[in-house]
Amino acid sequence: MHIWGSSRGLARATAWYTLPNPFNQTVPAAKDAMRVALLSDIHGNDVALRAVLADIRRHGVDQIVCLGDVATLGPAPQRTIDLLAELNCPCIMGNHDAFLLEPGLVEAYTQAAPVIDAINWCREELSSESFDYLRTFKPITELPLGSGSMLLYHGSPRSNVEDILATTPPEHWTRFSRSGRLQSWLAATPICRCCDSIEVALY
């Protein structure tokens, strides 16, 4: 299986990634690899999203999934949501998506006035239909992959504001699982830390 990864709507082509197996399990090779495109942290950048989607179409994928944080901080929240809705793909609720739906959450997350102001502006730019669309986002979902599955979430399976870093030891990952155990493979959005805008990909 291969993952087509794009974070913050990277406009340039990225490489194909083979998802690592954190538990060093033996996974049978599939005859026909499934290509999955993961979109994450678009943050209202419709220009970059169009570029990434064009790149995805050139390569061809079997499934597109959005891992959240789609329409805050950037210049075109409404156009970004319009583009994403056209894909009719599964979407995960990111913390910034939740901020749009529940304004009180953002101040519990950050006191940075520019961030709060930007989120409030983006909220005012959205149509009522866009809010209905955001409400369809799921906190976590599972994508079947033949004999296994991929667990998809923003942040951690437990919370979209909780960080699982690339340096987090696999033996500690179970504490982030709602069920007390992890599925066979995990895929997560790059972690967004507002204090320094660093994003860390887990592939």
N, C-alpha and C positions, 0 to 999 in steps of 0.2 A: 504494500500500500504506500502511496505517496501523498504528501501534503503540499498543497500549493499555498504558501504562507504570505500574507500581506498585512502589514501593520501600519496604521495611520495612513492608509491609502497610498502606499509607496508607488510612485509613478513609473519606476524602472522595473524591468523584469528581474525576478528573483529566481533562485535555484529550486529544483525539486528537492524535497526533504523526505528522507525515510524516517518515520517516527520511531524513536528508540523504545526499547522495552525495558522499563525501569527495574523489573524483577529478574532480568536475564532468563526469561522463560523461552522455551523453544516454540516458535510459531511457524506452522507449516506455510510454505510459500504458495501463494495463490496463482492459479494458472493465468487469470486475467486480473491484473492489479487494478484496484479501485482508486480513482483520482478524486481527491477531495480538496476543494478550495475553501480556505478559512479566511474570512474577512474580519478584521478587528480594528477597533479604535479609529474609525473613519473621521469622527469628530467634525462633521459638517463640511468636509472638503470634497465637494462634488467633482471638481476637476480631476483630482487624484483618483477618486473612485472610478470615474469613467476610464481613465488610463489603465487601471488595474483590471477592470472588467474586460476591456479590449484585449489585454494580454492573456487573460484567462480563456477568452474565446479562441484566441489563436492556438493555444495549447490543447484545449478541450478538457472538460472535467465531467465526472459522473454526478457530483453533488457539490453545491455551494452552501456553506453555513456561515452565518454572521455571528460573531462572538460578542457583540455589544459595543456600547459607547458610540452611537452612530451620529448624533446630531447636536452636540454641544461644542462650544469653544471656537468652531470654524465659521466661515463667512456665509455658508449656504445650507442651513439646517433643513429647510423645506425641500429644496431640490435634491438633497442627499437622501432624504426619506422617500421621495418620489421614485428615485432610481432604485433604491433597495426594495421597495414594495413591488416593483415590476418583476423582480427576480423570483418572487414567491418561494423564498427559501426559509428554512428554519432560522430563527433568531433567538439569541440568548440575551437576557436582561442584564446589561452592564450597570455599574453604579451610576454613570452619568445618564443613562436612560431612566433610571429610577428617580434621579434628581429632577428630571423634566416633569415626571408624573406627580411627585411629592416634593414640592419646593422646600419644605422644612428639613429634608434630609441633608441638603447640601451644607448647611451651616453646622451640622453635627460632624461633617466630614472635613471641612476646611473653613478657616476664617479669612482666607485670602480674598480681598475685595475684588480684584480683577477677575478671578475665577467665578465668584458669585455673580458679578455683574454680567459676565459673558453668558453664563447659563441662563440667567433671567432674560437676557435679550433674545437668546435662541428660543426660549419658551414662547415669547411673544410673537415670534415669527412663524410658529407652527399652526396649521389648521386643526380644526376639531377632528377631522379624519385621521390626521397624523397621530394625535393622542390615542385614538382608538386602535391604530396600528401598533403603537408602542405597547399598549396593554396586552397585545397578543404574544409578546416576547416571554419566553420561559426562563425560569432561574437556572434550569439544568435540563439537558436532554441527552439521549443516547442514540448514537448512529450505528445501526447494524452493519457489520463488515464480514459477511460470510459466517465463518465459524466463531467469530468474536464480535466485539463492539467497541466503540469509542465513546468515552464520557466527555461531554462538552459543557463548558461552564465559563464564567468570567470571574477571575480572582481565584476562588476555590469552590469545590462543590458545596461548601457550607455557607459561603458569603461572598458577594461580589466586591466587597471592600477588604477581603482578607488575602494576603499575599502568599503564594507558593512560588519560591524562587528557584532558579536553576541550580542553586547550591543546596537546596533543601534535601537532606538524605532521604532515600526511598522509604526507609523504615519509619520515618516521621509522617509520611503522607497519609497514613490511615486516619490520623486525627482530624484531617480535613474532610473526611468522607462522612456524609450524613448517615450512611448505613453502617459505619464502623469498618467498612472494607472498601477497597477500590475495585473498579471493574478491571478487565484485563489490561487495557491500555487507557491512557489519559491524554486529553488535549486541552490546553488552556490558552486563554487570551494572553498576549504579552501583558505583564503587570505594569500598571500605570501608577507611579508614585508622584502625587501632585507637588511634593516638596522640591523635586529636582527634575521632573519630567523624564525620568529614566524608564525605559520599557525593556523587559527581559523576556525573551522567547524561550519556551520550554521544548524546543526542537532544534 
